[in-house]
Amino acid sequence: MHYVATHNRLQTTTKAALTTTDEQRKQIYKACFDTVDDLEAWSVGWFYYKHDMSHPPFNRIHRQNIALWFAWAYWDKHLNDVLADPKWASQLEWMIDTVEAKHNIRFPAGLNHDIECVRLSLDPIQTIHRPLLFYLGIYLFVSLFDVCMLKWRWQFQRYGNYSTVWGGVLSSVHQCFLWLGSCVADQERLSACSDKQDRQLVYWYRPATTTSQLKRQCATTDSKTPLVFMHGIGAGPSFYSILISDLVGMDRPLFVVEMPFATMRMVEDVPEAHDTAIGIKNMLNTHGYDKAVFVSHSFGTVATTWMKNMIPSAMAGAVMIDPVCFLQNHAHVCFNFVHRAPKRLFQYLIFYFAARELYIMHYFSRLFRWQEGTFFVDPAHRSSLDNISVFLSEKDGVTDSSLVAKYLAKSGVDHQVMPHLEHGEFLMNWTWRKRILDQVDRVARRIDDEGVEL
């Protein structure tokens, strides 16, 4: 009963529709279609037959089908709502006419009722029930990892209001553990942090051990460029214990940011992307830093892109692994994550533990705005890409690595393709993990040598 009631409630819960000016919308539209070389392949990806989820041939996509997708993509609204505003309706017609003229095609008039288009924030939330024991197991696993690994073994300290990391029944369970256990002392210390610290952002921080003694003597921050790790969808930082251990071994100031709304923690209270970006900037400033190198995987690359798009001054460099922030205007990430019928083991794992989990899908189906986290390369600012490196898994089942690689090569972004690897498989491949760590070290050292003030 709890699942049914929560599912029905979250089904209708949404934030205000995306608000952009006509000029901003035009810029996003231009940036999107500058990346589209094959309009037929691009169009087909966003549409599917209702009965079997297969993609239709290009000639079955009619003009009004395209208009339905444009209304969602650029207004986050139903088509009727866009057409009700004469100014919006005119801009919508201009968008479709421009695409047709550029690619020398003509969509058939009318609407093909046999096909649907992917409209993430307007489509029904698709989920699979999980028993309470499932979430309690996640809570115990994550809590043990936090205490045994992050706190005891690697000597991280947690900052922020930890009560925001768990939601629903788990929030009550966690409060009981805080009351019963020694974590009460931690909570009191965390609550006393600087007023600059964003209470909603929760993160772990570990200073560089080789400079911590000098730091205490000189009352200055570590001279090394800090690293910020942004995790992907799943169980949060606990999934990345191997990589975090490697980053700790680099002996640089290290932040590990938690994004509970992208994990299985029953969290419904989700900050805006801009609030998260501000929180990360405040996090750095609280510990005496202005910039950092961001190391991110999968959805973490979207959060890194929030920093690049909203507060670029805080991002000194970035190393992105299995990125889903590039070419989000193409259907691969959205369709593969939400609508694809799984066929391989990896796809079943993604399907059950992410794509059909109630709280993860509530975020992506109702609160996620793709325009905020899409990394478009601006040809006029290519110099800003000097400290950005990308690692792509050749067999990535979430995004189209070959298409992204072509885009990055054309845009002049440093990238490497990891042969034969699936999404996230680099974690179990020491050869590629070492190459990634070496690149993180090169980027951070380059920034150190450039004398970036921190």
C-alpha positions in Angstrom: 0.0 0.0 0.0 2.8 2.4 0.8 4.4 1.8 -2.6 1.2 2.3 -4.5 0.3 5.5 -2.5 3.9 6.9 -3.0 4.0 6.0 -6.7 0.7 7.7 -7.3 1.7 10.8 -5.4 5.1 11.1 -7.1 3.5 10.5 -10.5 1.9 13.9 -10.4 4.6 15.8 -8.4 6.7 18.1 -10.5 8.4 21.5 -10.3 7.5 24.5 -12.3 8.0 24.1 -16.1 11.3 25.1 -17.5 11.5 28.9 -17.9 13.7 30.2 -20.6 13.6 33.3 -22.7 13.0 33.1 -26.4 16.6 33.9 -27.1 17.9 31.3 -24.7 15.6 28.7 -26.3 16.9 29.7 -29.7 20.5 29.3 -28.5 19.8 25.8 -27.1 18.0 24.8 -30.3 21.0 26.0 -32.4 23.5 24.2 -30.1 21.4 21.0 -30.4 21.1 20.9 -34.1 24.7 21.9 -34.7 25.5 18.4 -33.4 23.0 16.6 -35.7 24.6 15.4 -39.0 22.1 12.6 -39.8 18.6 13.9 -39.2 17.0 10.6 -40.0 19.0 8.7 -37.4 18.5 11.4 -34.9 14.7 11.6 -35.4 14.1 7.8 -35.3 15.9 7.6 -32.0 13.3 9.7 -30.2 10.3 7.7 -31.4 8.9 4.2 -30.9 5.9 2.0 -31.6 3.6 1.6 -28.7 3.2 -2.1 -29.0 6.8 -3.3 -29.0 9.1 -0.2 -28.2 10.8 -0.6 -31.6 11.9 2.5 -33.6 9.8 3.4 -36.7 11.3 4.1 -40.1 11.9 7.8 -40.7 9.0 8.2 -43.2 6.5 7.2 -40.4 7.4 10.3 -38.4 5.0 13.1 -39.2 5.3 16.8 -38.6 3.0 16.9 -35.6 5.0 14.0 -34.0 8.1 16.2 -34.3 6.2 19.1 -32.9 5.2 17.0 -29.8 8.9 16.3 -29.1 9.9 19.9 -29.7 7.3 21.2 -27.3 8.7 19.0 -24.6 12.4 19.5 -25.3 12.4 23.3 -25.6 9.4 24.3 -23.4 8.9 21.2 -21.1 5.2 21.4 -22.0 2.5 19.5 -23.9 2.0 20.6 -27.5 -1.4 22.1 -26.9 0.1 24.4 -24.2 2.8 25.7 -26.6 0.3 26.2 -29.5 -2.0 28.2 -27.1 0.7 31.0 -27.1 0.9 32.6 -30.5 4.5 33.7 -29.9 5.6 30.2 -28.9 3.6 28.6 -31.7 5.4 30.8 -34.2 8.8 29.9 -32.8 7.9 26.2 -32.9 7.0 26.4 -36.6 10.3 28.3 -37.2 12.2 25.5 -35.5 10.7 22.7 -37.6 10.9 24.7 -40.8 14.6 25.4 -40.1 15.4 21.8 -39.6 13.6 20.8 -42.8 15.4 23.5 -44.8 18.8 22.6 -43.4 18.5 18.9 -44.1 16.4 19.3 -47.3 13.6 17.1 -46.1 9.8 17.5 -45.5 7.9 15.8 -42.7 4.5 14.4 -43.7 1.6 16.6 -42.5 -0.5 15.5 -39.5 0.1 13.0 -36.7 0.9 9.3 -36.8 -1.1 7.9 -33.9 0.8 4.6 -33.9 4.1 6.0 -32.6 5.1 7.8 -29.4 8.0 10.1 -28.6 10.2 10.1 -25.5 9.2 13.0 -23.3 10.9 12.2 -20.0 9.2 14.7 -17.7 5.7 14.2 -19.2 5.7 10.4 -19.6 4.3 8.2 -16.8 6.9 7.1 -14.2 7.7 3.5 -14.7 8.8 1.6 -11.6 9.1 -1.8 -10.0 8.1 -2.5 -6.4 10.8 -3.1 -3.9 10.2 -4.4 -0.3 11.2 -2.3 2.7 13.9 -4.9 3.4 15.6 -3.8 0.1 15.9 -0.2 1.3 17.0 -1.3 4.8 19.7 -3.4 3.2 20.9 -0.4 1.2 20.9 1.7 4.4 23.0 -0.8 6.4 25.5 -1.3 3.5 26.0 2.4 2.9 26.3 3.2 6.6 28.9 0.5 7.1 30.8 1.8 4.1 30.7 5.4 5.5 31.9 4.4 8.9 34.4 1.7 8.1 35.9 3.0 4.9 35.4 6.7 4.5 35.7 7.6 8.2 38.0 5.1 9.8 40.2 3.8 7.0 40.6 6.9 4.8 40.1 9.5 7.5 37.4 11.6 5.8 35.2 13.9 7.7 31.6 14.4 6.8 30.1 17.9 6.5 26.5 19.1 6.1 23.2 18.0 7.4 23.3 14.3 7.1 19.6 13.9 7.8 18.9 15.1 4.2 20.7 12.0 2.8 17.9 9.6 3.7 14.2 9.9 3.1 11.0 8.2 4.0 11.2 5.4 6.6 15.0 5.4 6.3 15.1 9.0 7.7 13.4 7.8 10.9 15.7 4.7 11.1 18.7 6.9 10.6 17.6 9.4 13.3 17.3 6.4 15.7 20.8 5.3 15.0 22.1 8.8 15.5 20.4 8.9 18.8 21.6 5.5 19.9 25.2 5.6 18.5 28.3 7.7 18.7 27.3 9.5 15.5 25.5 12.1 17.6 28.9 13.8 18.3 29.5 13.9 14.5 26.1 15.5 13.9 26.8 18.2 16.5 30.2 19.0 15.0 28.7 19.1 11.5 25.9 21.5 12.5 28.5 23.9 13.8 30.3 24.4 10.5 30.7 27.8 8.9 27.7 29.8 7.9 29.1 29.8 4.3 28.5 26.0 4.2 25.3 24.9 2.4 23.4 22.8 4.9 21.7 20.8 2.1 24.9 19.6 0.5 26.5 16.6 2.2 30.1 15.7 1.4 33.2 14.1 2.8 36.5 15.9 2.9 40.1 14.6 3.4 43.1 17.0 3.4 46.4 15.9 1.8 48.3 14.1 4.6 51.8 15.3 3.3 50.8 18.9 3.7 48.4 18.8 6.6 51.3 19.4 9.1 52.5 22.4 7.1 49.0 23.6 6.9 48.6 23.6 10.7 51.9 25.4 11.1 51.3 28.1 8.5 47.5 28.4 8.9 47.1 28.1 5.1 45.3 25.8 2.8 47.0 22.8 1.1 49.0 24.0 -1.9 47.9 21.1 -4.0 44.9 21.5 -6.3 42.0 19.7 -4.7 39.9 16.9 -6.3 36.1 16.6 -6.2 34.6 13.2 -6.9 31.0 13.1 -8.3 29.4 9.6 -8.2 26.9 8.1 -10.6 23.5 6.5 -10.2 23.2 3.6 -7.8 24.3 3.3 -4.2 26.3 6.5 -4.1 30.1 6.7 -3.2 30.1 3.1 -1.8 30.0 1.7 -5.4 33.3 3.5 -6.1 35.4 2.2 -3.2 38.2 1.1 -5.5 38.4 4.5 -7.3 38.1 6.5 -4.1 41.0 4.4 -2.6 43.0 5.2 -5.7 42.2 9.0 -5.4 43.2 8.9 -1.7 46.5 7.4 -2.8 47.2 10.5 -4.9 47.5 12.5 -1.6 45.6 15.6 -2.7 42.8 17.4 -0.9 39.8 15.2 -1.8 36.1 15.9 -1.6 33.5 13.2 -2.1 30.0 14.8 -2.8 26.8 12.8 -2.1 23.8 13.2 -4.4 21.2 11.1 -2.6 18.4 11.9 -5.1 20.4 9.8 -7.6 20.7 6.8 -5.3 18.2 4.3 -3.7 17.6 6.2 -0.5 13.9 7.1 -0.6 14.8 10.8 -1.0 12.1 13.1 -2.5 13.5 16.5 -1.5 15.8 17.4 -4.4 17.7 20.7 -4.7 17.8 22.6 -8.0 20.8 22.0 -10.1 21.9 25.7 -9.5 21.6 25.2 -5.8 23.8 22.1 -5.9 26.4 24.1 -8.0 26.4 26.9 -5.5 26.7 24.4 -2.6 29.8 22.9 -4.2 31.3 26.3 -4.7 30.6 27.1 -1.0 32.1 23.7 -0.1 35.4 24.7 -1.7 35.3 28.2 -0.3 34.7 26.8 3.2 37.9 24.9 3.1 39.9 27.7 1.5 39.8 26.8 -2.2 38.5 28.6 -5.2 38.8 25.8 -7.8 39.1 22.1 -8.1 39.6 19.3 -10.6 36.4 17.3 -10.9 36.6 13.5 -11.3 33.2 12.2 -12.3 31.5 9.1 -13.6 28.2 8.6 -15.5 25.6 10.9 -13.9 28.4 12.6 -12.0 29.5 14.1 -15.3 26.1 15.9 -15.5 26.7 17.4 -12.1 30.2 18.4 -13.3 28.5 20.1 -16.3 26.3 22.0 -13.9 29.5 23.6 -12.6 30.9 24.2 -16.1 27.6 25.8 -17.2 26.7 27.7 -14.0 29.9 28.4 -12.0 32.8 27.8 -14.4 35.2 29.7 -12.2 35.1 26.9 -9.7 36.1 24.2 -12.2 39.9 24.2 -12.9 39.7 21.0 -14.8 37.7 17.8 -15.2 38.2 14.1 -15.9 35.0 12.5 -17.0 34.5 8.7 -17.3 31.6 7.1 -19.1 30.0 10.6 -19.6 26.3 11.0 -20.2 26.5 14.8 -20.4 27.4 14.9 -24.1 24.8 14.9 -26.9 21.8 14.6 -24.5 19.8 16.1 -27.4 20.3 12.7 -29.0 18.0 9.9 -27.8 20.6 7.3 -26.7 20.9 8.1 -23.0 17.2 8.8 -22.4 15.8 5.9 -24.5 18.4 3.3 -23.3 18.0 4.3 -19.6 14.2 4.5 -19.5 12.5 2.7 -22.4 14.9 0.0 -23.7 13.9 -3.6 -23.0 16.9 -5.3 -21.4 18.6 -8.2 -23.2 22.0 -8.5 -21.5 23.1 -8.9 -17.9 24.4 -5.3 -17.7 21.1 -4.0 -19.1 19.1 -6.0 -16.5 21.2 -4.6 -13.7 20.7 -1.0 -15.0 17.0 -1.7 -15.5 16.3 -3.0 -12.0 18.7 -1.1 -9.8 18.3 2.3 -11.5 15.8 2.6 -14.3 12.9 1.2 -12.4 13.6 2.3 -8.8 10.9 4.6 -7.6 12.9 7.5 -6.2 15.6 7.6 -8.9 12.9 7.6 -11.5 11.0 10.3 -9.7 14.0 12.6 -10.0 14.7 11.8 -13.7 11.1 11.7 -14.8 9.9 14.8 -12.9 12.7 17.0 -11.7 15.6 16.5 -14.1 16.2 19.2 -16.7 18.4 18.0 -19.6 19.2 21.5 -20.8 21.1 22.3 -17.5 23.4 19.3 -17.6 24.2 19.1 -21.3 27.9 19.8 -22.2 27.9 21.7 -25.5 31.4 22.6 -26.7 31.5 26.3 -27.7 34.0 26.8 -30.6 34.6 30.3 -29.5 36.0 29.1 -26.1 38.0 26.0 -27.0 40.8 27.2 -24.7 38.6 26.4 -21.8 38.9 22.7 -22.8 42.6 22.4 -22.1 42.2 20.8 -18.7 39.3 18.5 -19.6 39.8 14.8 -20.5 37.1 12.2 -21.3 37.2 8.4 -21.1 34.6 6.4 -23.1 33.8 2.7 -22.8 33.6 1.2 -26.2 30.7 -1.1 -25.4 28.8 1.4 -23.2 25.2 0.3 -23.0 23.9 3.7 -21.9 25.2 6.1 -24.4 26.5 5.9 -28.0 30.3 6.1 -27.4 31.2 6.1 -31.1 28.9 9.1 -31.7 30.2 10.9 -28.7 33.8 10.2 -29.7 33.2 11.7 -33.1 31.7 14.8 -31.5 34.6 15.2 -29.1 37.2 14.7 -31.8 35.5 17.3 -34.0 35.3 19.7 -31.0 38.9 19.2 -30.0 38.3 17.7 -26.6 40.9 15.3 -25.3 39.4 11.8 -25.1 40.2 8.1 -25.1 38.1 5.1 -25.9 38.5 2.1 -23.6 38.2 -1.0 -25.9 35.7 -3.8 -25.1 34.6 -2.2 -21.8 31.0 -1.7 -20.7 29.6 1.2 -18.7 31.4 1.3 -15.3 33.6 -1.7 -16.1 36.8 0.4 -15.8 36.4 0.0 -12.0 37.5 -3.6 -12.4 40.2 -3.0 -15.0 43.4 -1.8 -13.4 45.1 -0.9 -16.7 42.5 1.6 -17.6 42.0 2.8 -14.0 45.7 3.6 -13.9 45.5 5.5 -17.1 42.6 7.5 -15.7 44.5 8.2 -12.5 47.6 9.2 -14.4 45.5 11.7 -16.4 43.9 13.1 -13.2 47.4 13.6 -11.9 48.6 15.3 -15.1 45.6 17.7 -15.1 46.0 18.5 -11.4 49.8 19.0 -11.7 49.3 21.2 -14.8 47.0 23.5 -12.7 49.5 23.4 -9.8 52.3 24.6 -12.2 50.1 27.3 -13.7 50.0 28.8 -10.3 46.2 28.8 -9.9 45.4 30.7 -6.8 43.4 28.5 -4.4 
